[in-house]
């Protein structure tokens, strides 16, 4: 787990985007990394983070995935390379989590079939997007500041995926400041209606939370599945 996180931090740090902590040493059961000593957020924190994340997302690949499988929280995250973004998000993200939840007794057969039906519709619901370098787990708790109050990000689940999926995660638990989204969109154009698609991407994270924390997340998963049935 720690080696995979170190690999993600190295790739993200080299992308010219937000600041990530430097890794000093990694072992089988530890990761020694830079203590960023966060200060209070600077006045332009959210605008800066929006521009920086857009710059990170300009770092693209011809394929979706990553050099190795890694973890989303403590859940394995399969990252085997695929040329087709729709197939990648279907197989490596939605269906992987749904089948894991089924095996744990957290989703029934009909609910897994709903996930399969949604996965089959991805090409009609999601516009083509490049395989961009993503943090992969960008909720508010992983957006901190450095000693100057400027943006810094921690605890990635790095991979090359859809940029809109990253924005979805930023809105899942309260959302980032509006200045962040305005600055991002000024630097990185988005297809119309992107906000209406965020539930599709966030289904992956909610399924992961269902697998990690149990049935308290079932209602949110079921609501998204109903909305696309």
HELIX and SHEET records of a PDB file:
HELIX    1   1 UNK A    2  UNK A   13  1                                  12    
HELIX    2   2 UNK A   45  UNK A   57  1                                  13    
HELIX    3   3 UNK A   85  UNK A   88  1                                   4    
HELIX    4   4 UNK A   89  UNK A   95  3                                   7    
HELIX    5   5 UNK A   96  UNK A  103  1                                   8    
HELIX    6   6 UNK A  109  UNK A  120  1                                  12    
HELIX    7   7 UNK A  122  UNK A  125  1                                   4    
HELIX    8   8 UNK A  140  UNK A  142  5                                   3    
HELIX    9   9 UNK A  163  UNK A  172  1                                  10    
HELIX   10  10 UNK A  178  UNK A  187  1                                  10    
HELIX   11  11 UNK A  194  UNK A  197  5                                   4    
HELIX   12  12 UNK A  198  UNK A  213  1                                  16    
HELIX   13  13 UNK A  215  UNK A  217  5                                   3    
HELIX   14  14 UNK A  218  UNK A  227  1                                  10    
SHEET    1   A 3 UNK A  19  UNK A  20  0                                        
SHEET    2   A 3 UNK A 151  UNK A 153  1                                        
SHEET    3   A 3 UNK A 143  UNK A 145 -1                                        
SHEET    1   B 2 UNK A  23  UNK A  27  0                                        
SHEET    2   B 2 UNK A  30  UNK A  33 -1                                        
SHEET    1   C 3 UNK A  60  UNK A  61  0                                        
SHEET    2   C 3 UNK A 131  UNK A 134 -1                                        
SHEET    3   C 3 UNK A 159  UNK A 161 -1                                        
SHEET    1   D 2 UNK A  70  UNK A  72  0                                        
SHEET    2   D 2 UNK A  75  UNK A  77 -1                                        
END                                                                             
